[in-house]
């Protein structure tokens, strides 16, 4: 049985859950050790980074990366799930057009750090139970509010007026619900709204142009070149704060030593690389010893 280590940027098709994608890949590769770096709803397509073999050790750190999406908000109707898959709960005809400048002003109001109410149809837990379980049972419960960041929110296309559908691109922090953003945009424009479509085009360093479809993966497997599709785990950590150490310090890192904090690293969590660009470990600022760092996870045992 073949062994694989690395990151696979998948262009997830619509109609599949993230777990469906893992199951299909496990069957294709006859390889079990596969994880993902954050779920995408079944109706969403685009970038889904999968971790194979040793790369599963860094999956939790890739969850923190920002994301970029292309989406369409539909004005005039809202749904139970805030997207096109839910039941319509409110309608209001859109009789007038919305000018580009008005829309740009509304979009600008969402940029920066904002509060967002977690949707009822989500996997976030309240009192040990997922919100969507409450929703399906018809039970009302207080929805958590999160602080998220919208780095950029832009109108797609060159149209000067809009009516029922508005295409947009958004760059945002982890934990942002784009369907909730669509509903909030509609509310600010004075209409019920829902998310009509959504594609993730970037996650951390992975862009949609880097991603492979299942058809391309199957072709690579048939050619015996599937390993060429994988990126090293170091690539996945390329946007994390990092510290490159000499060989003497590298040996201490591999043994999980507590070390003096380097002056050039300020992040709470960062990657430690040797001089051959191999990631040895994830370290963090020591919670009890000021000026020291400690290992959070050692990734390498005998790096080349």
N, C-alpha and C positions, 0 to 999 in steps of 0.2 A: 504493500500500500504506500502510495506517495505521501511525502510530508511537505507541507507548505508553511512558509513564514513570510508575512508581509501584509501590506494594506492593499485592498482591492477597491478602487473607486467604481462603483456600479451606477449605471444610469437606470434607476428603478422605474419599471413601467407602472402605469396606473392599473388599479385592480388587484394589486398584490400588497399584503402587509410586509413590514420589514422581516417578520419571522418567516413568512412565505418565501422571501428571497433567500434567507439563510437555508431553509429546508431544501430549496431547489439546488442551491450551490453545493450543499453537502451531498446530495444525490449525484450531481454531475462529477464531483471530485472524489467521491467515496472517502471523504475526510470530514471528521466531526468537529474539530476545534475551530469554530468560526463564531464570531460575535459581531455586533454592529455598534455604531457610535451615535445612537439616537434614532428613535423611530420616525418614520414618515407615515402619515395616514394613507390608507389604501388608494384614495382618489388623487393623491399627490404623486407627481413623478419627479425625476431628477436625481441629484447627487445623494448617494447613500454609501458611506465608506464602511466597508467590511474589514474586520481584522481576522487574520488567519494565523494559527500557530502561536509563536511567541509574541506576535503583535497584539494578541488579545490582552496582554499585560498593560497596554497603554490606552485601551478603549475609553476608560473613565476620564482620561485627560483630554481626549479629543472632543468630549461632550461640551467643553467650555468654549470652544471656538465660535466666533460669530458666523452668521449665515446670510446669504443673499438669495432673494426670491423674485420671480416674476409672477404677477397675479392679476386677476381681474375681479373687481368688486361690482356686484349687480345691485343697482338701486331699484326700489319699488316693492321689495318683498323680503321679509326676514324668515328664518327657519329655526327649528328646534336645535339643530346642530351647528348653526351659523355658517353652514356651507350648502352646496347644491344637493347634498344627499339627504337633508332633513325635510321634515314636513313644514309647509308654509304656515306661519302663525299670524302674520300680519301683511297686508297689502296696502299700497298707496301709489296710485298712478303718478308717473313722472311726466308732467305736461310741459314743463319748461326746460330749457337747456342750461347747462352750467358752464360758465366761461372758464378758460384756462387760468386766468389770473386769480379768480375766486378759488379755484381748485388748488392752485399752488399755495395760496395763503392757508387753506385748510390743511394741506399736507405739511406745511412748515410748522404748524402748531403741534404736530405729533413728534417732531424731531427732538432728540435729546433724551434725558432720563424721564420716564413717565410711569404712572401706575396703570396696571392692566388687570382686570378681573378675569380669573381663570374660568374658561367655559365649563358648563355643566357636563357636556359630552367630552370629557378628558379623563386621563388615567391618574390625575393627581388625587392623592388620598386625603380624606377628611375622616378623622376618628377611625382610621384603619380600613376604610372602605373607599373604593374608587368613585369619583364623582359621577361617572357615567352609569354606575350601578344604582346610585340614588335616582338619577334622571330616568332610567328605564323603569324603576319601581314607582315613579311619580312622587317621590319624597323630596320635599323642599329642604335645602340645607344651605348654610351660608358659604358662598364661594370665596376662596382665598384671593387676596390681592397681592400681586407681585410688582416689584420695581424692575423694569426692563429698559433697554436703551435702543432707540431708533437712531442709527447713525446717519441714514439718508433715506428719504422717501421721495421718489420722483415719478412724474407722469411718463408713461411710455407713449411713443408716437408723437406726431406733430399736429394733431387736431386742435382746433381753437375752441370747440364747444363739445360738450358731452351730455348724454342723457341717461340712458339706463345702464350702460356698461362703461367702466373706467379702468383701463389697463395701467398698471403701475409696477415699479421695481422698488424693493425695500432691502436695505442692509440693516441688520439688527443683531442684538445680543442673543445668547442662548435663552431658552425659556419663553420666547415671544410667540404668541399665537396670532398668526396672520389672519385667520378667520375672525378673530375678535377685533383685530385692527380694522378689517373691512367693515364690520358692523359699526364700529366707532366712527369711521369716516362717514358712513351713511347718516348716522345720527347727527353728526356735526353739519351735514348738508341738509338736514331736515327730512330724511327719508329712512324707512326701514331698509335694511340691506343684508346681503349675505355674500360670502366668497364664492365666486363662480368657478374659478380654476386657479391652480397653484402649481408652480414648478420651482424646485430648489435648484439654483444655478451655481451656487458656491457654498462650500463648508470648510472653513479654515483655509488651508492652502490648496484644496481640491476644487477645481472648476469643472463644469459639466463637459467641457471639451476634453478633459482627461478621462472621462468615464466610459466604461464599456457596457454594451447591452448584453443580455444573455446570449443572443445569437453570435456576437463577436467572441464571447467567452467560449462557447461551444466550438467555434472555428479554431480558436487558439489551442484548445484541448486536442482537437483532431490533428493539428499540426505538431503536437508535442511541444508547444511553446507557451503554455499557460503561465509558467513562472515569469515570463517576460512582462506579464500584466501587473505584477505585484510591485508596489513601492516599499522600500525599507521603512521600518518603524521610525527611523530618524527623520524621514521626510514628513511624517505626521506630526512630529514634535518641532518642526522648523520654526513655527511661530511662537513657541513657548520661550520664555527667558532661559538662557543657557549659560553654562560656565564650562570652559575648556581647561582641562587640568593636565599637569605633567604626569609622567609614568609613575613617579613615587606616590603622588596623591591618588592616582587612578587605583593603585593597589589598595589604598585605605578605603576608597569608595566601595570597591568590590567586597570588602569585608564589613561594610555597613558602619563605618566609623563616624562618630560625631566630630565635626570639623569647625574650625574658625570660619565665619562667614566671609566670603570674598567681597571686596569693596565694590566690585563692578556689577553685582547682582542685587537688585532691590525687590524682586518679586517674592511673594510668600512661598510659591512653588516654582521650581525650575529644573531643567534637565542638565545633567552633568555628562559631558562628552570627553573622550580622550583625544589625543592629537591626531588620531586616524579617523576622526569623525564617527566613531562608534559611540552610541549612547549607552552609558554605563548604569545610570540610575536616575530616579526622580528624587530630589531633595527638597526639604522645606525649612523655613526658619524655625529654630528650636523654640517651642512654646514656653520653656522654663529657663533657658540659659541665653540671656541676651548676648548677641554677637556670635552665636554658634548656629550651625545647621545640622540637621539630622536626616537620615534616609527615610523616604516615604515608601519607595519601592526600588529594589536593586533589579536591574534588567539583564545584565550580562554577567557571565561567570568566567569566561575565558576569551575575551575579545582579542581579535587579531591586531 
